[in-house]
Amino acid sequence: MAAPNIALDIRIARPSDAKLVARLCRRAVGPGDYVLRILSETIADRGLFLVWRNGELVGMTNLDRCIDGAGWLSMARTDPNWRRKGVTLFLQRHVIAHARRRGIRALRLWTLSTNTVSIKACMKGGFKPVCESAHVSCSIGAKRKPRQLAPLSLRATSSLKFVLESSYLVKMNGYFAYKWYFVKANRELLEKLLRKGELYWDGKSAFILTKPERSFGVPYSSVALLHGQVGPSLRKVKEAAKGFGRIWLGLYLPYDVNLLNAARRTGFKRDPWAEHCIVFEKET
Ligand SMILES: CC(C)(COP(=O)(O)OP(=O)(O)OC[C@H]1O[C@@H](n2cnc3c(N)ncnc32)[C@H](O)[C@@H]1OP(=O)(O)O)[C@@H](O)C(=O)NCCC(=O)NCCS
């Protein structure tokens, strides 16, 4: 049972906290924790909340901003000696209040379907499951000259209504993944992606393809399928992405065995770290 009366302190991580944060990650998850690979940039982004008890670091979680204005939570870690004492619930309360003060109306996160403790902690904190997904990815080179596939032109906004009714969005309850987080589709957001030149549509397939950004040490582009059959659409995605050179290409598909098999046949492998993700949301 959580003990809400334990006095805890909270503040944003500073570069000088890196060693203690790394120790917490190793103790909470192990030496393979992905957070260790992106720790310095995470701290530099000034969204990593640390919880202290009498000067001892006992827990953490990170808050990012999604392109649709929602907040994205990740990296929840509580030291094994401090589990089930309400550290995560304390963090959730503080981060929600912080988000509300900054006009963030919803917070989202995902957790693996096998992480029952984390799922229980989300539910206890009032987060509701909104969709299920799995991440697939592949590496592509740029040996051949890419076939021209241009982003949707700004004049073509009438296609957006059609995209908003896509079967992918229906399967995902209206959500799709953009970079590493999930966003809720609406016309305003699609128009923003259109202006960024990230929305592609050729009459049969529609997808979002982000420009490569360094992630986990390599250039990464994220994809969201919005319309069209998986196989042909992913082949077009690969063609379009070849224009970016040698990159790692990834997407979160709806958790559906047929879609995942079709992606595998197009050369995309299931990523074990996101084999079956449950996406949660809470209004602040
Ligand atoms: C998931 C994790 C962050 C939870 O942190 P915590 O500080 O122990 O959580 P809290 O004490 O605030 O518990 C909150 C609620 O979660 C649930 N919960 C937590 N631990 C539980 C357990 N061992 N068994 C069942 N339910 C549990 C309970 O509903 C609990 O509320 P209650 O104690 O009032 O019933 C922690 O277990 C952890 O660091 N795990 C490893 C890293 C990880 O999996 N992170 C999540 C990645 S998305």
Ligand as a Chemical Component Dictionary entry (heavy atoms), coordinates in Angstrom:
data_LIG
# 
_chem_comp.id                   LIG 
_chem_comp.type                 NON-POLYMER 
_chem_comp.pdbx_formal_charge   0 
_chem_comp.three_letter_code    LIG 
# 
loop_
_chem_comp_atom.comp_id 
_chem_comp_atom.atom_id 
_chem_comp_atom.alt_atom_id 
_chem_comp_atom.type_symbol 
_chem_comp_atom.charge 
_chem_comp_atom.model_Cartn_x 
_chem_comp_atom.model_Cartn_y 
_chem_comp_atom.model_Cartn_z 
_chem_comp_atom.pdbx_ordinal 
LIG C1  C1  C 0 6.317  0.920  -12.243 1  
LIG C2  C2  C 0 7.007  1.641  -11.082 2  
LIG C3  C3  C 0 7.580  2.965  -11.607 3  
LIG C4  C4  C 0 5.953  1.910  -9.978  4  
LIG O1  O1  O 0 6.543  2.748  -9.008  5  
LIG P1  P1  P 0 6.121  2.797  -7.447  6  
LIG O2  O2  O 0 6.724  4.043  -6.907  7  
LIG O3  O3  O 0 6.492  1.548  -6.771  8  
LIG O4  O4  O 0 4.547  2.947  -7.531  9  
LIG P2  P2  P 0 3.581  3.450  -6.340  10 
LIG O5  O5  O 0 4.101  3.008  -5.030  11 
LIG O6  O6  O 0 3.317  4.907  -6.502  12 
LIG O7  O7  O 0 2.266  2.613  -6.640  13 
LIG C5  C5  C 0 1.195  3.141  -7.381  14 
LIG C6  C6  C 0 0.177  2.042  -7.636  15 
LIG O8  O8  O 0 0.703  1.116  -8.583  16 
LIG C7  C7  C 0 0.247  -0.206 -8.248  17 
LIG N1  N1  N 0 1.402  -1.013 -7.864  18 
LIG C8  C8  C 0 2.659  -0.587 -7.636  19 
LIG N2  N2  N 0 3.457  -1.638 -7.353  20 
LIG C9  C9  C 0 2.678  -2.734 -7.398  21 
LIG C10 C10 C 0 2.918  -4.121 -7.214  22 
LIG N3  N3  N 0 4.140  -4.585 -6.910  23 
LIG N4  N4  N 0 1.892  -4.985 -7.358  24 
LIG C11 C11 C 0 0.668  -4.538 -7.674  25 
LIG N5  N5  N 0 0.369  -3.226 -7.858  26 
LIG C12 C12 C 0 1.366  -2.340 -7.722  27 
LIG C13 C13 C 0 -0.706 -0.042 -7.085  28 
LIG O9  O9  O 0 -2.007 0.186  -7.606  29 
LIG C14 C14 C 0 -0.161 1.196  -6.430  30 
LIG O10 O10 O 0 -1.102 1.858  -5.630  31 
LIG P3  P3  P 0 -1.407 1.269  -4.128  32 
LIG O11 O11 O 0 -0.086 0.901  -3.533  33 
LIG O12 O12 O 0 -2.083 2.425  -3.450  34 
LIG O13 O13 O 0 -2.288 0.087  -4.346  35 
LIG C15 C15 C 0 8.146  0.801  -10.454 36 
LIG O14 O14 O 0 7.643  -0.491 -10.190 37 
LIG C16 C16 C 0 9.378  0.653  -11.342 38 
LIG O15 O15 O 0 10.319 1.440  -11.248 39 
LIG N6  N6  N 0 9.392  -0.380 -12.197 40 
LIG C17 C17 C 0 10.512 -0.628 -13.112 41 
LIG C18 C18 C 0 10.543 0.367  -14.246 42 
LIG C19 C19 C 0 9.246  0.361  -15.046 43 
LIG O16 O16 O 0 8.685  -0.678 -15.389 44 
LIG N7  N7  N 0 8.783  1.570  -15.376 45 
LIG C20 C20 C 0 7.586  1.780  -16.166 46 
LIG C21 C21 C 0 7.942  1.865  -17.599 47 
LIG S1  S1  S 0 6.563  2.498  -18.506 48 
# 
loop_
_chem_comp_bond.comp_id 
_chem_comp_bond.atom_id_1 
_chem_comp_bond.atom_id_2 
_chem_comp_bond.value_order 
_chem_comp_bond.pdbx_ordinal 
LIG C1  C2  SING 1  
LIG C2  C3  SING 2  
LIG C2  C4  SING 3  
LIG C2  C15 SING 4  
LIG C4  O1  SING 5  
LIG O1  P1  SING 6  
LIG P1  O2  DOUB 7  
LIG P1  O3  SING 8  
LIG P1  O4  SING 9  
LIG O4  P2  SING 10 
LIG P2  O5  DOUB 11 
LIG P2  O6  SING 12 
LIG P2  O7  SING 13 
LIG O7  C5  SING 14 
LIG C5  C6  SING 15 
LIG C6  O8  SING 16 
LIG C6  C14 SING 17 
LIG O8  C7  SING 18 
LIG C7  N1  SING 19 
LIG C7  C13 SING 20 
LIG N1  C8  SING 21 
LIG N1  C12 SING 22 
LIG C8  N2  DOUB 23 
LIG N2  C9  SING 24 
LIG C9  C10 SING 25 
LIG C9  C12 DOUB 26 
LIG C10 N3  SING 27 
LIG C10 N4  DOUB 28 
LIG N4  C11 SING 29 
LIG C11 N5  DOUB 30 
LIG N5  C12 SING 31 
LIG C13 O9  SING 32 
LIG C13 C14 SING 33 
LIG C14 O10 SING 34 
LIG O10 P3  SING 35 
LIG P3  O11 DOUB 36 
LIG P3  O12 SING 37 
LIG P3  O13 SING 38 
LIG C15 O14 SING 39 
LIG C15 C16 SING 40 
LIG C16 O15 DOUB 41 
LIG C16 N6  SING 42 
LIG N6  C17 SING 43 
LIG C17 C18 SING 44 
LIG C18 C19 SING 45 
LIG C19 O16 DOUB 46 
LIG C19 N7  SING 47 
LIG N7  C20 SING 48 
LIG C20 C21 SING 49 
LIG C21 S1  SING 50 
# 
